[in-house]
Amino acid sequence: MQQAQPPMTNWLSYVQLLDSALPIGGFSHSFGLESLVQNGRVHTSAHLREYVETMLVQSWAPIDALAVKAVYMYTPQEQWEKLWKIDQMQHVQRTSLETREGVVKMGRRLQQLGLSIYPELPWSQLQEAIRQQKCFGTHPLIHGWLSYHLQVPLSMAAEGYLYACTFTCINSGLRLMSIGQTEGQRLLAEMLPVIAAAWKQAEHGDPFEDGFGNTPMAEMAMMQHENLYSRLFMS
Protein backbone atom coordinates (compact mmCIF):
# COMPACT_ATOMS: atom_id res chain seq x y z
CA MET A 1 0.00 0.00 0.00
CA GLN A 2 1.25 3.47 -0.84
CA GLN A 3 2.40 5.33 2.26
CA ALA A 4 1.37 8.90 2.95
CA GLN A 5 3.94 11.54 2.12
CA PRO A 6 5.02 14.02 4.80
CA PRO A 7 4.01 17.62 4.09
CA MET A 8 6.09 19.39 1.48
CA THR A 9 8.81 21.47 3.11
CA ASN A 10 9.42 24.03 0.35
CA TRP A 11 7.30 24.10 -2.81
CA LEU A 12 9.78 26.44 -4.49
CA SER A 13 12.31 23.60 -4.53
CA TYR A 14 9.96 21.78 -6.85
CA VAL A 15 9.15 24.84 -8.95
CA GLN A 16 12.86 25.07 -9.74
CA LEU A 17 12.69 21.62 -11.39
CA LEU A 18 9.95 22.87 -13.74
CA ASP A 19 11.91 25.86 -14.99
CA SER A 20 12.13 25.89 -18.78
CA ALA A 21 15.79 26.90 -18.45
CA LEU A 22 16.67 23.82 -16.39
CA PRO A 23 19.97 22.60 -17.91
CA ILE A 24 19.02 19.00 -18.65
CA GLY A 25 18.95 19.28 -22.43
CA GLY A 26 15.21 19.46 -23.05
CA PHE A 27 15.73 22.35 -25.46
CA SER A 28 17.79 20.02 -27.71
CA HIS A 29 15.02 17.49 -28.32
CA SER A 30 11.79 17.78 -30.28
CA PHE A 31 10.98 14.04 -30.02
CA GLY A 32 9.60 13.88 -33.56
CA LEU A 33 7.89 17.27 -33.72
CA GLU A 34 10.54 18.58 -36.11
CA SER A 35 9.73 15.80 -38.58
CA LEU A 36 6.02 16.61 -38.42
CA VAL A 37 6.71 20.28 -39.08
CA GLN A 38 9.01 19.52 -42.00
CA ASN A 39 6.52 17.18 -43.68
CA GLY A 40 3.67 19.66 -43.21
CA ARG A 41 1.62 17.69 -40.70
CA VAL A 42 2.01 20.38 -38.04
CA HIS A 43 2.25 23.99 -39.22
CA THR A 44 -0.19 26.10 -37.15
CA SER A 45 -0.77 26.69 -33.47
CA ALA A 46 -4.02 24.71 -33.77
CA HIS A 47 -2.08 21.73 -35.12
CA LEU A 48 0.45 22.07 -32.31
CA ARG A 49 -2.35 22.11 -29.76
CA GLU A 50 -3.79 18.89 -31.19
CA TYR A 51 -0.35 17.29 -31.15
CA VAL A 52 0.34 18.24 -27.53
CA GLU A 53 -3.09 17.10 -26.38
CA THR A 54 -2.65 13.76 -28.13
CA MET A 55 0.76 13.22 -26.57
CA LEU A 56 -0.56 14.10 -23.11
CA VAL A 57 -3.51 11.73 -23.24
CA GLN A 58 -2.02 8.90 -25.30
CA SER A 59 1.63 8.84 -24.22
CA TRP A 60 3.01 11.15 -21.55
CA ALA A 61 0.31 10.50 -18.93
CA PRO A 62 -0.28 6.74 -19.41
CA ILE A 63 3.44 5.98 -19.76
CA ASP A 64 5.78 8.55 -18.23
CA ALA A 65 3.52 9.80 -15.45
CA LEU A 66 2.99 6.20 -14.32
CA ALA A 67 6.77 5.89 -13.98
CA VAL A 68 6.63 8.87 -11.63
CA LYS A 69 3.85 7.10 -9.75
CA ALA A 70 5.97 3.93 -9.56
CA VAL A 71 8.59 5.77 -7.51
CA TYR A 72 5.90 6.68 -4.97
CA MET A 73 4.55 3.13 -4.94
CA TYR A 74 7.77 1.16 -4.57
CA THR A 75 10.22 3.42 -2.74
CA PRO A 76 8.54 3.34 0.71
CA GLN A 77 8.79 -0.48 0.84
CA GLU A 78 12.18 -0.46 -0.92
CA GLN A 79 10.83 -2.63 -3.73
CA TRP A 80 13.71 -1.61 -5.93
CA GLU A 81 13.54 -4.43 -8.45
CA LYS A 82 9.97 -3.48 -9.38
CA LEU A 83 10.97 0.15 -9.79
CA TRP A 84 13.97 -0.67 -11.97
CA LYS A 85 11.80 -3.03 -14.02
CA ILE A 86 9.38 -0.21 -14.85
CA ASP A 87 12.26 1.92 -16.10
CA GLN A 88 13.62 -0.94 -18.22
CA MET A 89 10.22 -1.85 -19.62
CA GLN A 90 9.35 1.68 -20.65
CA HIS A 91 12.78 2.24 -22.17
CA VAL A 92 12.66 -0.75 -24.51
CA GLN A 93 9.10 0.11 -25.56
CA ARG A 94 10.21 3.44 -27.03
CA THR A 95 10.46 2.72 -30.73
CA SER A 96 12.93 5.36 -31.90
CA LEU A 97 16.61 5.08 -31.00
CA GLU A 98 16.90 8.87 -30.81
CA THR A 99 13.98 9.04 -28.40
CA ARG A 100 15.36 6.31 -26.16
CA GLU A 101 18.73 8.05 -26.01
CA GLY A 102 17.15 11.47 -25.49
CA VAL A 103 14.99 10.39 -22.55
CA VAL A 104 18.02 8.75 -20.90
CA LYS A 105 20.25 11.79 -21.51
CA MET A 106 17.71 14.10 -19.90
CA GLY A 107 17.31 11.73 -16.97
CA ARG A 108 21.04 11.41 -16.35
CA ARG A 109 21.50 15.19 -16.55
CA LEU A 110 18.64 15.72 -14.11
CA GLN A 111 20.25 13.20 -11.78
CA GLN A 112 23.58 15.03 -11.94
CA LEU A 113 21.87 18.36 -11.37
CA GLY A 114 19.83 17.01 -8.47
CA LEU A 115 22.93 15.49 -6.87
CA SER A 116 24.70 18.83 -7.17
CA ILE A 117 21.97 20.97 -5.61
CA TYR A 118 20.50 18.38 -3.21
CA PRO A 119 23.45 16.18 -2.14
CA GLU A 120 21.69 15.39 1.13
CA LEU A 121 19.01 13.32 -0.61
CA PRO A 122 19.41 9.50 -0.66
CA TRP A 123 21.03 8.95 -4.05
CA SER A 124 23.10 5.83 -3.41
CA GLN A 125 20.42 3.24 -4.25
CA LEU A 126 19.64 4.90 -7.58
CA GLN A 127 23.28 5.52 -8.47
CA GLU A 128 24.20 1.90 -7.79
CA ALA A 129 21.28 0.62 -9.88
CA ILE A 130 22.37 2.75 -12.83
CA ARG A 131 26.00 1.71 -12.38
CA GLN A 132 25.02 -1.95 -12.38
CA GLN A 133 22.71 -1.35 -15.36
CA LYS A 134 19.66 -2.47 -13.42
CA CYS A 135 17.88 0.62 -14.75
CA PHE A 136 18.58 3.29 -17.34
CA GLY A 137 17.80 6.35 -15.26
CA THR A 138 15.27 7.84 -17.67
CA HIS A 139 13.79 11.30 -17.26
CA PRO A 140 10.44 10.27 -15.68
CA LEU A 141 12.17 7.97 -13.19
CA ILE A 142 14.62 10.67 -12.04
CA HIS A 143 11.87 13.29 -11.92
CA GLY A 144 9.85 10.96 -9.72
CA TRP A 145 12.85 10.20 -7.53
CA LEU A 146 13.63 13.86 -6.92
CA SER A 147 9.97 14.76 -6.40
CA TYR A 148 9.42 11.96 -3.89
CA HIS A 149 12.45 12.84 -1.81
CA LEU A 150 11.58 16.54 -1.91
CA GLN A 151 8.25 15.46 -0.39
CA VAL A 152 6.21 16.64 -3.33
CA PRO A 153 2.68 15.13 -3.38
CA LEU A 154 2.24 12.54 -6.12
CA SER A 155 -0.45 14.46 -8.00
CA MET A 156 1.77 17.55 -8.10
CA ALA A 157 4.79 15.52 -9.24
CA ALA A 158 2.86 13.80 -12.03
CA GLU A 159 1.16 16.96 -13.27
CA GLY A 160 4.47 18.81 -12.95
CA TYR A 161 6.16 16.27 -15.19
CA LEU A 162 3.37 16.59 -17.76
CA TYR A 163 3.65 20.38 -17.56
CA ALA A 164 7.39 20.16 -18.27
CA CYS A 165 6.73 17.92 -21.29
CA THR A 166 4.10 20.35 -22.52
CA PHE A 167 6.11 23.56 -22.33
CA THR A 168 9.19 21.81 -23.77
CA CYS A 169 7.11 20.74 -26.76
CA ILE A 170 5.59 24.20 -27.18
CA ASN A 171 9.02 25.82 -26.96
CA SER A 172 10.19 23.50 -29.72
CA GLY A 173 7.21 24.59 -31.78
CA LEU A 174 8.16 28.24 -31.29
CA ARG A 175 11.53 27.57 -32.91
CA LEU A 176 10.13 25.46 -35.71
CA MET A 177 7.01 27.42 -36.68
CA SER A 178 5.71 30.96 -37.09
CA ILE A 179 4.34 31.19 -33.57
CA GLY A 180 5.09 34.10 -31.25
CA GLN A 181 5.89 34.00 -27.55
CA THR A 182 2.50 35.36 -26.54
CA GLU A 183 0.69 32.77 -28.62
CA GLY A 184 2.89 30.10 -27.09
CA GLN A 185 1.99 31.22 -23.57
CA ARG A 186 -1.70 31.29 -24.48
CA LEU A 187 -1.40 27.74 -25.78
CA LEU A 188 0.36 26.65 -22.59
CA ALA A 189 -2.46 28.15 -20.51
CA GLU A 190 -5.02 26.28 -22.61
CA MET A 191 -3.17 23.04 -21.92
CA LEU A 192 -3.31 23.33 -18.12
CA PRO A 193 -6.78 21.75 -17.74
CA VAL A 194 -5.80 19.11 -20.31
CA ILE A 195 -2.77 18.22 -18.16
CA ALA A 196 -4.99 17.82 -15.10
CA ALA A 197 -7.51 15.71 -17.04
CA ALA A 198 -4.78 13.51 -18.55
CA TRP A 199 -3.37 12.72 -15.11
CA LYS A 200 -6.84 12.15 -13.64
CA GLN A 201 -7.43 9.57 -16.36
CA ALA A 202 -4.13 7.80 -15.67
CA GLU A 203 -3.66 8.22 -11.91
CA HIS A 204 -5.32 4.97 -10.83
CA GLY A 205 -3.45 2.89 -13.38
CA ASP A 206 -0.94 0.22 -12.45
CA PRO A 207 2.51 1.03 -13.91
CA PHE A 208 3.02 -2.60 -14.94
CA GLU A 209 -0.43 -3.48 -16.22
CA ASP A 210 -2.07 -0.26 -17.41
CA GLY A 211 0.64 1.77 -19.10
CA PHE A 212 0.08 2.23 -22.82
CA GLY A 213 1.01 4.42 -25.76
CA ASN A 214 -1.13 5.09 -28.82
CA THR A 215 0.70 7.64 -30.96
CA PRO A 216 1.73 5.82 -34.17
CA MET A 217 2.20 8.98 -36.25
CA ALA A 218 4.41 10.53 -33.58
CA GLU A 219 6.44 7.32 -33.29
CA MET A 220 6.98 7.28 -37.04
CA ALA A 221 8.04 10.94 -36.95
CA MET A 222 10.56 10.14 -34.23
CA MET A 223 12.09 7.41 -36.37
CA GLN A 224 12.07 9.60 -39.49
CA HIS A 225 13.93 12.33 -37.64
CA GLU A 226 17.05 10.19 -37.55
CA ASN A 227 17.33 10.59 -41.34
CA LEU A 228 16.35 14.24 -41.84
CA TYR A 229 18.73 16.05 -44.18
CA SER A 230 18.79 19.20 -42.02
CA ARG A 231 17.52 19.64 -38.50
CA LEU A 232 17.64 21.85 -35.41
CA PHE A 233 17.11 19.18 -32.77
CA MET A 234 18.92 16.06 -31.62
CA SER A 235 15.71 14.03 -31.73
Secondary structure, DSSP 4 states (H G I P E B T S, - for coil): -PPPPPPPS-HHHHHHHT-TT-SSSGGG--TTHHHHHHTTS--SHHHHHHHHHHHIIIIIIIIIIHHHHHHHHHTTTT-HHHHHHHHHHHHHH---HHHHHHHHHHHHHHHHHHHHH-TTS--HHHHHHHHTTS----HHHHHHHHHHHTT--HHHHHHHHHHHHHHHHHHHHHHHSS--HHHHHHHHHHHHHHHHHHHHHHTT--TTTT-----HHHHHHHHHHTT-SS-SS--
